[in-house]
């Protein structure tokens, strides 16, 4: 059972009002970042370096070439040009930078040297993630009656300030972190209902869930009202044993498109953004991490926070041996379920459970008893064919 204070934070109406305000604030920050990105892209992409250097805007020059050392043919460690290229995809190619340096070192004037060198606009994982966050929140907030146009215009960043994009992304990172399950009780609660055994949820939250068709209704009147008011709709996602005979084998999830389902998608997009900035795909430090103190791979940090508890509660090795064959991938639940890539050094195990749910219900029940905590924390997801486990050991 939950402590009274934690339960209040998860199911209190005032807490939910504050939660929607946090979502609205993130939408405002994400919209401001994207508007600044579009302005910079329109001003810079396709222009030659000659045009850039001949122009009156010192900001534009610093945004693209700030921190570039001609004599070394490279940017300084925390050069603004690196940030612009990595975060916004607005850059001069590495090959063209070397060409520009060679010409200048050979005696050419900078403008002449950059006559046939152009600023590129490339895809950016940062812009992709922030765009996903913005689009998702626009739909969610519009459905709640928010004036999304007013929210979108509330954050203004000066395009003439070369550091504006750094500030705008910092604001997105700060606002988004506050919505992650590790720091937000409402997000944690919604995350816990994504794909979890019914018995575990009823034990932890202390109220039963009544079934109407495939819909699940909290028996607690206060919780039911809060869920109804905020668009949280639960459903049965897997019921191999039959509701009346083996309720303990029922898996609970969110109805697609409902608040809980969309918040789970949002959480994955936030994880993707923070993980890309903090870590490289190979597991090293991300290039953009040097611009933001305190930014870390929040998905890995979430796993590591609960790792001591999981190691004493879940014998994942024994679980995997009983479910063999399983396959191991360098991916995450976010990528499997939502197609959202999150950098993570912990592997994902994919195990076929078709035989269990078809003919070995008792074994499936025993499996759920073993992995209830893992699914409650959002680190296991079930469907009719497979179960995905996010590893928590090295």
C-alpha positions as CSV (number, residue, x, y, z in Angstrom):
1,X,0.0,0.0,0.0
2,X,1.1,3.5,-0.7
3,X,1.8,6.0,2.0
4,X,-0.9,8.6,2.4
5,X,1.2,11.5,1.2
6,X,2.3,9.8,-1.9
7,X,-1.2,8.7,-2.7
8,X,-2.4,12.3,-2.3
9,X,0.3,13.5,-4.8
10,X,-0.9,10.9,-7.3
11,X,-4.6,11.2,-7.1
12,X,-5.3,14.7,-5.7
13,X,-7.2,17.1,-8.0
14,X,-4.9,20.1,-7.1
15,X,-1.9,18.0,-7.9
16,X,-3.4,17.1,-11.3
17,X,-4.1,20.8,-12.0
18,X,-0.4,21.5,-11.3
19,X,0.5,18.6,-13.6
20,X,-1.4,20.1,-16.5
21,X,0.3,23.4,-15.9
22,X,3.7,21.6,-16.2
23,X,2.6,20.0,-19.5
24,X,1.5,23.5,-20.7
25,X,4.8,25.0,-19.7
26,X,6.7,22.4,-21.6
27,X,4.6,23.0,-24.6
28,X,5.4,26.7,-24.4
29,X,9.1,26.0,-24.2
30,X,9.1,23.5,-27.0
31,X,7.1,25.8,-29.2
32,X,9.5,28.7,-28.5
33,X,12.5,26.5,-29.4
34,X,11.0,25.3,-32.6
35,X,10.0,28.8,-33.7
36,X,13.5,30.0,-33.1
37,X,14.9,27.0,-35.0
38,X,12.6,27.8,-38.0
39,X,13.7,31.4,-38.0
40,X,17.4,30.5,-37.9
41,X,17.0,27.9,-40.6
42,X,15.2,30.4,-42.9
43,X,18.0,33.0,-42.3
44,X,21.0,30.6,-42.7
45,X,20.4,27.5,-44.7
46,X,21.4,27.7,-48.4
47,X,23.5,30.8,-47.9
48,X,27.1,30.8,-48.9
49,X,29.8,31.6,-46.4
50,X,30.6,34.6,-48.5
51,X,27.1,35.9,-48.0
52,X,27.3,35.1,-44.3
53,X,30.5,37.0,-43.8
54,X,29.4,39.9,-46.0
55,X,26.2,40.3,-44.0
56,X,25.6,42.8,-41.2
57,X,24.5,40.2,-38.6
58,X,27.3,39.3,-36.3
59,X,24.9,36.9,-34.6
60,X,24.5,34.9,-37.8
61,X,28.3,34.6,-38.2
62,X,28.7,33.5,-34.6
63,X,25.8,31.0,-34.8
64,X,27.4,29.1,-37.7
65,X,31.2,29.7,-37.4
66,X,31.6,30.8,-33.8
67,X,34.6,29.1,-32.2
68,X,36.1,27.9,-35.5
69,X,39.9,27.9,-35.5
70,X,41.1,28.4,-39.0
71,X,44.7,27.5,-38.3
72,X,43.7,24.2,-36.7
73,X,40.8,23.5,-39.1
74,X,38.5,22.7,-36.2
75,X,36.1,24.1,-33.7
76,X,37.0,24.8,-30.0
77,X,35.6,22.3,-27.5
78,X,32.5,24.4,-26.6
79,X,32.2,26.4,-29.8
80,X,28.8,27.8,-30.7
81,X,29.2,26.4,-34.2
82,X,29.3,22.9,-32.8
83,X,26.1,23.5,-30.9
84,X,24.3,24.8,-33.9
85,X,25.4,21.9,-36.0
86,X,24.6,19.2,-33.5
87,X,21.4,20.6,-32.0
88,X,19.8,22.3,-35.0
89,X,21.5,20.5,-37.9
90,X,22.6,23.9,-39.4
91,X,26.2,23.6,-40.3
92,X,29.0,23.8,-42.8
93,X,30.2,20.3,-43.6
94,X,33.5,19.1,-42.2
95,X,34.9,18.8,-45.7
96,X,34.0,22.3,-46.6
97,X,35.4,23.7,-43.3
98,X,38.8,22.1,-44.2
99,X,38.5,23.6,-47.7
100,X,37.7,27.0,-46.2
101,X,40.7,26.9,-43.9
102,X,43.1,25.7,-46.5
103,X,42.1,28.6,-48.8
104,X,42.4,31.2,-46.1
105,X,45.8,29.8,-44.9
106,X,46.8,29.9,-48.5
107,X,46.2,33.7,-48.6
108,X,42.6,34.0,-49.8
109,X,40.3,36.5,-48.2
110,X,37.7,34.8,-46.0
111,X,34.7,36.0,-48.1
112,X,36.4,34.9,-51.3
113,X,37.3,31.5,-49.8
114,X,33.7,30.9,-48.9
115,X,32.1,31.8,-52.2
116,X,31.2,28.2,-53.2
117,X,30.7,26.9,-49.7
118,X,27.1,26.7,-48.4
119,X,25.4,26.3,-45.1
120,X,23.5,23.0,-44.9
121,X,20.3,22.1,-43.1
122,X,20.3,18.5,-42.0
123,X,18.0,16.4,-39.8
124,X,18.6,16.8,-36.1
125,X,17.6,14.2,-33.4
126,X,17.1,17.2,-31.0
127,X,14.7,19.0,-33.3
128,X,12.9,15.7,-34.1
129,X,12.4,14.9,-30.4
130,X,11.3,18.5,-29.5
131,X,8.9,18.5,-32.5
132,X,7.4,15.2,-31.3
133,X,7.0,16.6,-27.8
134,X,5.3,19.7,-29.2
135,X,2.9,17.9,-31.5
136,X,1.9,15.4,-28.8
137,X,1.3,18.1,-26.2
138,X,-0.6,20.3,-28.7
139,X,-3.1,17.4,-29.1
140,X,-3.3,16.6,-25.4
141,X,-3.7,20.2,-24.3
142,X,-6.2,21.1,-27.0
143,X,-8.3,18.2,-25.8
144,X,-8.3,19.7,-22.3
145,X,-9.5,23.1,-23.6
146,X,-6.2,25.0,-23.5
147,X,-5.6,27.8,-25.9
148,X,-2.6,26.2,-27.6
149,X,-2.0,29.2,-29.9
150,X,-1.6,31.4,-26.9
151,X,0.7,29.0,-25.1
152,X,2.8,28.5,-28.2
153,X,3.5,32.2,-28.5
154,X,4.4,32.8,-24.8
155,X,8.1,32.0,-25.0
156,X,10.1,34.5,-27.1
157,X,13.8,34.1,-28.0
158,X,15.8,36.8,-29.7
159,X,17.1,35.6,-33.0
160,X,19.8,38.2,-32.9
161,X,21.3,36.7,-29.7
162,X,23.7,34.0,-30.8
163,X,23.1,32.1,-27.6
164,X,19.3,32.1,-27.8
165,X,19.2,28.5,-29.1
166,X,21.3,27.3,-26.2
167,X,18.9,29.1,-23.8
168,X,15.8,27.7,-25.5
169,X,17.0,24.1,-25.5
170,X,18.0,24.5,-21.8
171,X,14.5,25.6,-21.0
172,X,13.1,22.6,-22.8
173,X,15.4,20.3,-20.9
174,X,14.6,21.8,-17.5
175,X,10.8,21.8,-18.1
176,X,10.8,18.2,-19.5
177,X,12.8,16.7,-16.7
178,X,10.2,17.8,-14.2
179,X,7.7,15.5,-15.9
180,X,9.7,12.3,-15.8
181,X,8.5,9.5,-13.5
182,X,11.5,9.7,-11.2
183,X,10.6,13.3,-10.2
184,X,6.9,13.5,-10.7
185,X,4.4,11.3,-8.8
186,X,1.6,11.7,-11.4
187,X,3.9,10.6,-14.2
188,X,5.1,7.7,-12.1
189,X,1.6,6.6,-11.4
190,X,0.5,6.8,-15.0
191,X,3.7,4.9,-16.0
192,X,2.9,2.2,-13.5
193,X,-0.4,1.4,-15.3
194,X,1.1,1.0,-18.8
195,X,1.5,-2.8,-18.7
196,X,1.2,-4.3,-15.2
197,X,-0.5,-7.3,-13.6
198,X,-3.9,-6.4,-12.1
199,X,-3.0,-8.1,-8.8
200,X,0.1,-5.9,-8.4
201,X,-1.7,-2.7,-9.0
202,X,-4.5,-3.6,-6.6
203,X,-2.0,-4.5,-3.9
204,X,0.0,-1.3,-4.3
205,X,-2.8,1.2,-4.7
206,X,-5.2,-0.4,-2.3
207,X,-8.4,-0.4,-4.5
208,X,-9.8,-3.0,-6.9
209,X,-10.5,-2.4,-10.6
210,X,-14.0,-3.3,-11.8
211,X,-14.4,-4.6,-15.4
212,X,-16.9,-3.3,-17.9
213,X,-16.2,-5.0,-21.2
214,X,-12.5,-4.4,-21.7
215,X,-12.6,-1.2,-19.7
216,X,-11.4,-1.1,-16.0
217,X,-12.9,1.3,-13.5
218,X,-11.3,2.1,-10.1
219,X,-13.6,1.1,-7.2
220,X,-12.3,4.1,-5.3
221,X,-14.7,7.0,-6.0
222,X,-12.0,9.7,-5.6
223,X,-9.6,8.0,-7.9
224,X,-12.4,7.2,-10.4
225,X,-13.4,10.9,-10.5
226,X,-9.8,12.1,-11.0
227,X,-9.3,9.6,-13.8
228,X,-12.5,10.6,-15.6
229,X,-11.8,14.3,-15.3
230,X,-8.3,13.9,-16.7
231,X,-8.9,11.4,-19.5
232,X,-7.2,8.4,-17.9
233,X,-8.8,5.3,-19.3
234,X,-7.7,1.8,-18.3
235,X,-8.3,-1.4,-20.2
236,X,-7.5,-5.1,-20.1
237,X,-4.7,-5.7,-22.5
238,X,-4.2,-9.4,-21.8
239,X,-6.5,-11.9,-20.1
240,X,-5.3,-15.5,-20.8
241,X,-6.8,-17.0,-17.7
242,X,-10.3,-15.5,-17.9
243,X,-11.4,-12.7,-15.7
244,X,-13.6,-14.8,-13.4
245,X,-11.2,-17.7,-13.1
246,X,-7.8,-16.2,-12.9
247,X,-7.9,-12.4,-12.3
248,X,-4.3,-12.6,-11.2
249,X,-3.2,-13.2,-14.8
250,X,-4.9,-10.1,-16.2
251,X,-2.6,-7.3,-17.5
252,X,-3.7,-3.7,-17.2
253,X,-2.8,-1.0,-19.7
254,X,-3.9,2.4,-21.0
255,X,-6.4,2.9,-23.8
256,X,-4.5,4.2,-26.9
257,X,-5.0,7.9,-27.2
258,X,-5.9,8.4,-23.6
259,X,-4.0,10.7,-21.2
260,X,-2.0,7.8,-19.7
261,X,-1.0,6.4,-23.0
262,X,0.1,9.8,-24.4
263,X,2.0,10.6,-21.3
264,X,3.9,7.3,-21.7
265,X,4.8,8.4,-25.3
266,X,5.8,11.8,-24.0
267,X,8.1,10.2,-21.4
268,X,9.8,8.3,-24.1
269,X,10.4,11.4,-26.2
270,X,11.8,13.2,-23.1
271,X,14.1,10.2,-22.5
272,X,15.2,10.3,-26.1
273,X,16.1,14.0,-25.9
274,X,18.1,13.8,-22.7
275,X,19.8,10.6,-23.7
276,X,20.9,12.0,-27.1
277,X,22.4,15.1,-25.4
278,X,24.1,13.2,-22.6
279,X,25.4,10.1,-24.3
280,X,26.6,9.0,-27.7
281,X,25.1,6.0,-29.4
282,X,28.3,4.1,-28.4
283,X,27.8,4.9,-24.7
284,X,30.3,7.7,-24.5
285,X,29.6,11.4,-23.6
286,X,27.3,13.2,-26.0
287,X,28.7,16.2,-27.9
288,X,26.0,18.5,-26.6
289,X,26.5,17.5,-23.0
290,X,29.4,20.0,-22.8
291,X,26.9,22.9,-23.1
292,X,24.6,21.8,-20.3
293,X,25.7,21.2,-16.7
294,X,23.8,18.4,-14.9
295,X,22.3,16.9,-18.0
296,X,22.4,13.1,-17.9
297,X,20.9,10.0,-19.5
298,X,17.7,10.1,-17.5
299,X,16.5,6.7,-18.7
300,X,19.7,4.9,-17.5
301,X,19.6,7.0,-14.3
302,X,16.0,5.8,-13.7
303,X,17.1,2.2,-14.1
304,X,20.1,2.7,-11.9
305,X,18.0,4.3,-9.2
306,X,15.8,1.3,-8.8
307,X,18.6,-1.3,-9.6
308,X,19.3,-2.1,-5.9
309,X,15.6,-2.8,-5.2
310,X,15.3,-4.8,-8.4
311,X,18.4,-6.9,-7.7
312,X,16.9,-8.0,-4.4
313,X,13.4,-8.6,-5.8
314,X,13.6,-9.8,-9.3
315,X,15.8,-12.8,-10.3
316,X,15.9,-11.8,-14.0
317,X,18.4,-14.5,-14.9
318,X,16.0,-17.2,-13.6
319,X,13.1,-15.6,-15.4
320,X,14.9,-15.5,-18.7
321,X,16.0,-19.2,-18.3
322,X,12.4,-20.2,-17.8
323,X,11.3,-18.3,-20.8
324,X,14.0,-19.4,-23.3
325,X,14.5,-18.8,-26.0
326,X,14.8,-15.0,-25.6
327,X,16.6,-12.6,-27.8
328,X,18.7,-9.6,-26.6
329,X,18.9,-6.3,-28.4
330,X,20.6,-2.9,-27.9
331,X,17.3,-1.1,-27.7
332,X,14.7,0.0,-25.2
333,X,11.0,-0.5,-24.5
334,X,10.4,3.0,-25.9
335,X,11.7,2.0,-29.3
336,X,9.8,-1.3,-29.3
337,X,6.5,0.2,-28.3
338,X,6.6,3.7,-29.7
339,X,9.5,3.7,-32.2
340,X,11.3,6.3,-30.1
341,X,15.1,5.7,-30.0
342,X,16.6,6.1,-26.5
343,X,20.4,5.6,-26.0
344,X,20.8,3.0,-23.3
345,X,23.7,0.6,-22.4
346,X,21.2,-1.8,-20.8
347,X,20.0,-4.4,-23.2
348,X,16.3,-5.3,-23.9
349,X,15.2,-9.0,-23.6
350,X,12.4,-10.1,-25.9
351,X,10.8,-13.4,-24.9
352,X,7.9,-15.3,-26.6
353,X,5.1,-16.0,-24.2
354,X,2.5,-17.3,-26.7
355,X,2.7,-20.9,-25.4
356,X,2.4,-19.6,-21.8
357,X,-0.8,-17.6,-22.4
358,X,-2.3,-20.3,-24.6
359,X,-1.8,-23.5,-22.5
360,X,0.4,-22.9,-19.5
361,X,-1.6,-20.4,-17.5
362,X,-0.2,-21.5,-14.1
363,X,3.4,-20.9,-15.4
364,X,2.3,-17.5,-16.7
365,X,0.8,-16.7,-13.3
366,X,4.2,-17.6,-11.7
367,X,6.0,-15.4,-14.2
368,X,3.8,-12.4,-13.2
369,X,4.5,-13.0,-9.5
370,X,8.2,-12.8,-10.3
371,X,8.2,-9.6,-12.5
372,X,5.3,-7.5,-11.0
373,X,7.7,-4.9,-9.7
374,X,9.6,-4.7,-13.0
375,X,6.4,-4.0,-14.9
376,X,5.1,-1.6,-12.3
377,X,8.3,0.5,-12.8
378,X,7.7,0.5,-16.6
379,X,10.6,-1.8,-17.3
380,X,8.5,-4.8,-18.6
381,X,5.7,-4.7,-21.3
382,X,3.4,-7.6,-22.2
383,X,1.4,-8.4,-25.3
384,X,-0.2,-11.5,-26.6
385,X,3.0,-12.8,-28.3
386,X,5.9,-11.4,-26.3
387,X,7.1,-9.8,-23.1
388,X,9.9,-7.2,-23.2
389,X,12.2,-6.8,-20.2
390,X,14.6,-3.9,-19.9
391,X,17.8,-5.3,-18.3
392,X,19.0,-3.7,-15.1
393,X,22.3,-5.4,-14.7
394,X,25.5,-4.7,-16.6
